[in-house]
Protein backbone atom coordinates (compact mmCIF):
# COMPACT_ATOMS: atom_id res chain seq x y z
CA UNK A 1 0.00 0.00 0.00
CA UNK A 2 1.38 3.41 -0.94
CA UNK A 3 2.18 5.79 1.87
CA UNK A 4 0.04 8.88 2.08
CA UNK A 5 1.19 11.92 4.01
CA UNK A 6 -1.52 14.06 5.52
CA UNK A 7 -0.48 17.27 7.15
CA UNK A 8 -2.64 19.73 9.06
CA UNK A 9 -1.12 22.96 10.37
CA UNK A 10 -2.53 24.99 13.18
CA UNK A 11 -4.06 28.30 12.14
CA UNK A 12 -3.74 31.27 14.46
CA UNK A 13 -6.49 31.38 17.15
CA UNK A 14 -7.49 27.76 16.44
CA UNK A 15 -8.02 25.30 19.27
CA UNK A 16 -6.87 21.66 19.37
CA UNK A 17 -10.31 20.11 18.87
CA UNK A 18 -10.84 21.89 15.56
CA UNK A 19 -7.38 20.79 14.38
CA UNK A 20 -8.22 17.21 15.31
CA UNK A 21 -11.57 17.50 13.52
CA UNK A 22 -9.89 18.79 10.35
CA UNK A 23 -7.30 16.01 10.51
CA UNK A 24 -9.99 13.34 10.95
CA UNK A 25 -11.95 14.73 8.01
CA UNK A 26 -8.84 14.67 5.77
CA UNK A 27 -8.14 11.07 6.80
CA UNK A 28 -11.70 10.03 5.93
CA UNK A 29 -11.61 11.84 2.60
CA UNK A 30 -8.33 10.18 1.63
CA UNK A 31 -9.83 6.70 2.16
CA UNK A 32 -6.91 5.38 4.22
CA UNK A 33 -9.09 3.83 6.89
CA UNK A 34 -11.24 2.01 4.33
CA UNK A 35 -8.14 0.56 2.65
CA UNK A 36 -6.65 -0.61 5.95
CA UNK A 37 -9.90 -2.20 7.12
CA UNK A 38 -10.34 -3.96 3.77
CA UNK A 39 -6.79 -5.35 3.81
CA UNK A 40 -6.86 -6.26 7.50
CA UNK A 41 -7.93 -9.88 7.15
CA UNK A 42 -6.53 -10.48 3.69
CA UNK A 43 -4.75 -13.84 3.57
CA UNK A 44 -2.19 -14.51 0.88
CA UNK A 45 -2.57 -17.61 -1.25
CA UNK A 46 -0.07 -20.41 -0.79
CA UNK A 47 2.54 -20.76 -3.48
CA UNK A 48 2.23 -23.64 -5.93
CA UNK A 49 5.35 -25.29 -4.52
CA UNK A 50 3.95 -25.21 -0.98
CA UNK A 51 0.62 -26.65 -2.19
CA UNK A 52 2.42 -29.50 -3.96
CA UNK A 53 4.56 -30.29 -0.92
CA UNK A 54 1.56 -30.41 1.40
CA UNK A 55 -0.31 -32.62 -1.07
CA UNK A 56 2.64 -35.03 -1.19
CA UNK A 57 2.77 -35.12 2.62
CA UNK A 58 -0.94 -35.93 2.78
CA UNK A 59 -0.55 -38.70 0.21
CA UNK A 60 2.38 -40.34 2.01
CA UNK A 61 0.62 -40.11 5.37
CA UNK A 62 -2.52 -41.73 3.91
CA UNK A 63 -0.40 -44.53 2.47
CA UNK A 64 1.24 -45.11 5.86
CA UNK A 65 -2.13 -45.21 7.63
CA UNK A 66 -3.55 -47.62 5.07
CA UNK A 67 -0.49 -49.85 5.43
CA UNK A 68 -0.85 -49.88 9.24
CA UNK A 69 -4.56 -50.70 8.91
CA UNK A 70 -3.79 -53.67 6.68
CA UNK A 71 -1.24 -54.93 9.20
CA UNK A 72 -3.81 -54.56 11.99
CA UNK A 73 -1.71 -52.09 13.96
CA UNK A 74 -4.24 -49.28 13.55
CA UNK A 75 -7.89 -49.69 14.43
CA UNK A 76 -10.48 -48.11 12.15
CA UNK A 77 -13.30 -46.21 13.77
JORA-V256968 format. One record per pair of residues at least 6 apart in sequence whose ideal C-beta (glycine too) atoms are under 6 Angstrom apart, sorted by the first residue. I is the first residue (numbers start at 1). J is the second residue. Records with the same first field share a line. If there is no record, write none. Layout:
# JORA-V256968
I->J  J
This chain:
# JORA-V256968
4->30  32
6->26
8->19  22  23
10->19
68->74
